[in-house]
């Protein structure tokens, strides 16, 4: 379990709820990544949107089994652009894009990139603390405690919750466990107990 600065987790919960309020969403409602991107004035691209990209590079980035990359944030004309892998599942895309948006919300300094003569891109800097913070904030943006408690209170099944919040089952399970909501709601009606939700 990563260690965070004092107050960081509280800040992530408050930020998640404040953004929902600003967007007219209830505290437990889904926050789609495209809505947050618009709120932050960030463009979302796939590699097909990148002008001048060589066909062989585009093909490599969009191979069906391409799991070597998820998303990256660049800045162009004073505006941020997130380029994401459209071949990933919607749940993974949500997490990947929210991770990148979380770096912006947390005002993290961007990693430095070096492009070699053979067009290979190499990260020059990597900060595990920033990555851990972005992971935590992304999870909180997608599933704040209010959403987790709502899922439990309403008896929403894991499958339905993943569909409603556009997340992976792995993230749902992780957030239930890491936030202590599973322990807090022990003894509540089991998920899926109410049909039609």
NORNORMO-V670452 format. One record per residue. N is the residue number from 1. PHI is phi as a letter, one per 40 degrees, with the letter a starting at -180 (* if undefined). PSI is psi in degrees with one decimal (none if undefined). OMEGA is omega in whole degrees, -180 to 180 (NA if undefined). Layout:
# NORNORMO-V670452
n/phi/psi/omega
N/PHI/PSI/OMEGA
N/PHI/PSI/OMEGA
This chain:
# NORNORMO-V670452
n/phi/psi/omega
1/*/122.3/179
2/c/152.2/174
3/b/139.1/-178
4/b/157.7/176
5/c/150.6/179
6/d/130.2/178
7/g/-8.9/-176
8/c/-46.6/-178
9/c/-40.1/177
10/c/-40.6/179
11/c/-39.9/-179
12/c/-42.0/179
13/c/-45.2/180
14/c/-41.7/180
15/c/-43.8/180
16/c/-43.8/-180
17/c/-38.4/178
18/c/-41.2/179
19/c/-43.5/177
20/d/-43.2/179
21/c/-46.0/-180
22/c/-30.9/-179
23/c/3.6/178
24/g/23.4/180
25/b/150.0/173
26/c/156.5/-176
27/d/-26.3/-177
28/c/-4.0/-176
29/c/156.6/178
30/c/139.8/174
31/b/96.4/-179
32/c/142.5/-177
33/c/-33.1/-179
34/c/-29.9/177
35/c/-41.4/178
36/c/-37.6/178
37/c/-43.7/177
38/c/-42.3/180
39/d/-37.5/-179
40/c/2.5/-179
41/f/46.5/179
42/b/132.1/177
43/c/145.5/176
44/b/123.1/180
45/b/154.6/162
46/b/170.3/179
47/d/-24.9/180
48/c/-22.1/179
49/c/-11.3/-177
50/c/110.9/-178
51/c/141.0/175
52/g/5.6/179
53/c/131.5/-180
54/c/144.1/-177
55/d/-40.2/-179
56/c/-34.3/176
57/c/-42.4/179
58/c/-43.8/180
59/c/-42.0/-180
60/c/-41.7/-179
61/c/-26.2/-175
62/b/14.4/176
63/d/144.3/-177
64/d/-35.0/-178
65/c/17.6/-177
66/c/103.2/178
67/b/8.7/-176
68/c/-10.3/178
69/a/154.4/-178
70/b/-57.6/-179
71/a/155.3/178
72/a/146.9/179
73/b/132.1/176
74/b/166.3/177
75/b/130.4/-180
76/b/125.6/-180
77/f/47.4/177
78/g/17.3/178
79/b/141.0/179
80/c/142.3/178
81/b/130.0/174
82/b/122.1/176
83/b/122.0/-175
84/b/162.1/-179
85/c/108.8/-177
86/c/-6.8/180
87/c/-13.8/178
88/c/161.6/178
89/c/159.7/-180
90/c/-38.1/178
91/c/-41.9/179
92/c/-39.9/177
93/d/-44.4/179
94/d/-47.5/-178
95/c/-42.7/-180
96/c/-46.2/-177
97/c/-40.7/177
98/c/-34.9/177
99/c/-46.6/180
100/c/-42.1/178
101/c/-32.4/179
102/c/-37.4/175
103/d/-41.1/-180
104/c/-43.8/179
105/c/-37.2/-179
106/c/1.5/179
107/f/41.1/177
108/c/142.9/173
109/c/133.6/-179
110/c/152.1/174
111/c/150.3/179
112/c/138.1/-180
113/b/145.1/173
114/b/130.4/175
115/b/118.7/-178
116/c/174.2/-178
117/c/-29.8/-180
118/c/18.5/176
119/g/15.9/174
120/c/135.8/179
121/b/128.8/-179
122/b/130.5/175
123/c/127.0/179
124/c/-28.2/-179
125/b/145.0/179
126/a/129.1/-178
127/b/106.6/-176
128/c/-36.0/180
129/c/-44.9/178
130/c/-40.1/180
131/c/-42.4/178
132/c/-41.7/179
133/c/-42.9/180
134/c/-38.3/177
135/c/-47.5/-178
136/c/-46.1/-179
137/c/-40.1/178
138/d/-45.7/178
139/c/-38.6/-180
140/c/-37.1/177
141/c/-40.6/-180
142/c/-39.5/-176
143/a/76.7/175
144/c/166.9/-180
145/d/-37.7/180
146/d/-39.6/179
147/c/-42.5/180
148/c/-43.0/178
149/c/-37.2/178
150/c/-44.1/179
151/d/-45.3/180
152/c/-47.1/-177
153/c/-38.9/-177
154/c/-5.3/-179
155/g/33.0/-179
156/c/133.6/-180
157/c/158.3/178
158/d/-45.0/-178
159/c/-45.8/180
160/c/-39.3/179
161/c/-42.5/179
162/c/-38.2/179
163/c/-43.5/-179
164/c/-41.0/-174
165/b/0.2/178
166/f/54.2/-177
167/b/169.5/176
168/c/156.9/177
169/c/-32.1/179
170/c/-43.2/179
171/c/-40.9/179
172/d/-48.9/-180
173/c/-44.2/-180
174/c/-47.2/-178
175/c/-39.0/176
176/d/-42.5/-176
177/c/-48.3/-171
178/c/-27.3/-179
179/c/-9.2/-179
180/g/6.7/-179
181/c/-35.7/178
182/d/-42.9/179
183/c/-44.3/-179
184/d/-35.6/-175
185/b/12.2/178
186/d/127.1/-178
187/g/-11.3/175
188/c/167.1/176
189/d/142.6/-179
190/c/151.1/177
191/c/141.2/179
192/g/1.0/-178
193/c/-28.1/178
194/b/121.9/-177
195/c/160.2/175
196/g/15.4/-179
197/b/none/NA
